[in-house]
Every structure is written in structure tokens, then in C-alpha cells.
Amino acid sequence: MILVVDYGMGNLRSVSKALEHLGGDVLVSSDPKQLDKCDKMVLPGVGAFGDAVKELRANKLYGAVIAHIKKQKPFLGVCLGLQLLFPESEENPGSSGLGIYAGSVRMFRSQGVKVPHMGWNQVTLRQKHPALKSIPDNSYFYFVHSYYAVPKDTSLTAGSCRYGDEEFTAIAAKDNVIATQFHPEKSQEAGLRLLKNFLEW
């Protein structure tokens, strides 16, 4: 069973419907007990880093998400769900993210480009991962974000993207975790391939 975490800030319907369309047994839930039972977890997210942390804690989901990852169960983070894997963000200084990986989240600083970064952009694959199987290098994915993660361990970057003069982590992956800054559920063939791979992982 795949659980999509409902903490009041996710693009829950589009993600869950895409997974169901691909044959997944999907449950959308804000119940920490359900989080403990699921086989795979998806943490989507749209909005501010600090608000997301606040909602995860208020709904007693913060520890449940960390526990799932530490149990080596498959985990997919989407957009804000990637950024939350890091301990801090320039968006809301003082808010403590999940701290799964060392690093931070910063805002785009490139001159001459619009923020947020919105629309289609190419992703260069940097490593192999089961969730990236059969996805061509430099495929296009759909982005909507003003901030991006900067991992301390550069080997976490499974895919990178360039916007203006900044190259950023578009996919972070290690062991049982895969997280995308783009929205796979809005990214047509390549995005659906990634979600299908996650189901089969």
C-alpha cells in the first residue's frame, strides 16, 4: 500500500490519481498510525517550508515520516517534499526540516530570470536509480518553485537542472529515498514513467 501524506499542503489529488491510474493501491491519510503501516510513502507539497514543518508537527506526522525513511521503506518526495528532507531553508529561517540529509534550501539568485522557476525544463541524470529506469537523459519535466535544495553530499544529486546561471538538484536519491523538485504527475510521459518505476520498486 502506498500512502500519500496529507498534511494540508500537498497536491494530493493529482499525485494520488496519477498513482491510481498506474495501478497503485493508494491511501491518502493524515493518520500517523497509517503512516507506520504503509509499504511506500509519498510526501508531496506546495507552499512554504515553515508552514509545512508546522503542519507536519501539528498533525504528529513529522516523526512518522522520519521513522518510515529510517526503516528503509521506499519514499518519494515531490517538490516541497524534497526540500523538507533538509534541515533548513532560506524561506523560513528557524524552521527545522526533517534533517534526513545535510545541506540547506536556498532561493534562486540568477539575474535576468523570473522567480518562481515555472514550466518545462531538462533534467540531466547523474546516477542510476530504480525509479529512473528507462527515463532518457535530458528529459523534460514540469517545475514550479522559487527555492531548491543544496545537498552537502553532492552524490545525493541523481538529476540536475539549469535555470539561469544556477545548476540545481532536480532529483535527490539515496538508498530507499527518491525526491524530485519537479512534479512528476504533471510531467507527462517521463513523469509517469518515474511514478510507475516507484510503484514497481
TAUR-V235292 format. One record per pair of residues at least 4 apart in sequence whose ideal C-beta (glycine too) atoms are under 6 Angstrom apart, sorted by the first residue. I is the first residue (numbers start at 1). GAP is how many residues later the second one is. If there is no record, write none. Layout:
i=I gap=GAP
i=I gap=GAP
This chain:
i=1 gap=24
i=1 gap=26
i=1 gap=37
i=1 gap=38
i=2 gap=22
i=2 gap=24
i=2 gap=38
i=3 gap=24
i=3 gap=26
i=3 gap=35
i=3 gap=38
i=4 gap=8
i=4 gap=11
i=4 gap=12
i=4 gap=24
i=4 gap=38
i=5 gap=38
i=6 gap=6
i=6 gap=22
i=6 gap=23
i=6 gap=24
i=7 gap=48
i=7 gap=49
i=7 gap=52
i=7 gap=54
i=8 gap=47
i=9 gap=36
i=9 gap=38
i=9 gap=43
i=9 gap=46
i=10 gap=34
i=10 gap=35
i=11 gap=4
i=11 gap=33
i=11 gap=35
i=12 gap=4
i=12 gap=16
i=13 gap=4
i=14 gap=171
i=15 gap=29
i=15 gap=170
i=16 gap=10
i=16 gap=12
i=18 gap=167
i=18 gap=177
i=19 gap=5
i=19 gap=7
i=19 gap=176
i=20 gap=4
i=20 gap=6
i=22 gap=173
i=22 gap=174
i=22 gap=177
i=24 gap=175
i=29 gap=5
i=30 gap=29
i=32 gap=28
i=32 gap=29
i=32 gap=32
i=35 gap=29
i=40 gap=34
i=41 gap=27
i=41 gap=34
i=42 gap=34
i=43 gap=34
i=43 gap=38
i=44 gap=34
i=44 gap=37
i=45 gap=7
i=45 gap=34
i=45 gap=35
i=45 gap=36
i=47 gap=4
i=48 gap=43
i=49 gap=34
i=49 gap=40
i=49 gap=42
i=49 gap=43
i=49 gap=46
i=50 gap=42
i=50 gap=45
i=52 gap=28
i=52 gap=32
i=53 gap=42
i=56 gap=5
i=56 gap=6
i=57 gap=5
i=61 gap=4
i=66 gap=32
i=68 gap=5
i=69 gap=6
i=69 gap=31
i=72 gap=104
i=74 gap=102
i=74 gap=127
i=75 gap=101
i=75 gap=102
i=76 gap=102
i=76 gap=122
i=77 gap=4
i=77 gap=5
i=77 gap=8
i=77 gap=102
i=78 gap=102
i=82 gap=67
i=82 gap=90
i=82 gap=97
i=82 gap=99
i=83 gap=22
i=83 gap=66
i=84 gap=13
i=84 gap=14
i=85 gap=13
i=85 gap=15
i=85 gap=16
i=85 gap=94
i=86 gap=11
i=86 gap=15
i=86 gap=17
i=86 gap=19
i=86 gap=63
i=87 gap=10
i=87 gap=12
i=88 gap=16
i=89 gap=16
i=90 gap=16
i=90 gap=17
i=91 gap=56
i=101 gap=50
i=102 gap=50
i=103 gap=47
i=103 gap=48
i=103 gap=49
i=104 gap=46
i=105 gap=42
i=105 gap=44
i=106 gap=44
i=107 gap=39
i=107 gap=40
i=108 gap=7
i=110 gap=54
i=110 gap=55
i=110 gap=56
i=113 gap=51
i=115 gap=31
i=116 gap=29
i=116 gap=30
i=117 gap=26
i=117 gap=28
i=117 gap=46
i=118 gap=26
i=120 gap=20
i=120 gap=22
i=121 gap=22
i=121 gap=40
i=122 gap=16
i=122 gap=18
i=123 gap=18
i=123 gap=36
i=123 gap=38
i=123 gap=47
i=124 gap=14
i=124 gap=36
i=125 gap=12
i=125 gap=34
i=126 gap=31
i=126 gap=32
i=126 gap=33
i=126 gap=34
i=127 gap=31
i=129 gap=29
i=129 gap=44
i=130 gap=71
i=131 gap=47
i=131 gap=63
i=131 gap=66
i=131 gap=67
i=131 gap=70
i=133 gap=64
i=135 gap=4
i=135 gap=55
i=135 gap=58
i=139 gap=51
i=141 gap=41
i=141 gap=46
i=142 gap=40
i=142 gap=41
i=142 gap=44
i=142 gap=45
i=143 gap=39
i=148 gap=20
i=148 gap=33
i=149 gap=20
i=151 gap=5
i=156 gap=16
i=156 gap=18
i=157 gap=12
i=158 gap=13
i=158 gap=15
i=159 gap=11
i=159 gap=12
i=160 gap=7
i=160 gap=10
i=161 gap=7
i=161 gap=9
i=162 gap=5
i=170 gap=11
i=171 gap=9
i=172 gap=7
i=173 gap=5
i=180 gap=4
i=184 gap=7
i=184 gap=10
i=184 gap=11
i=187 gap=4
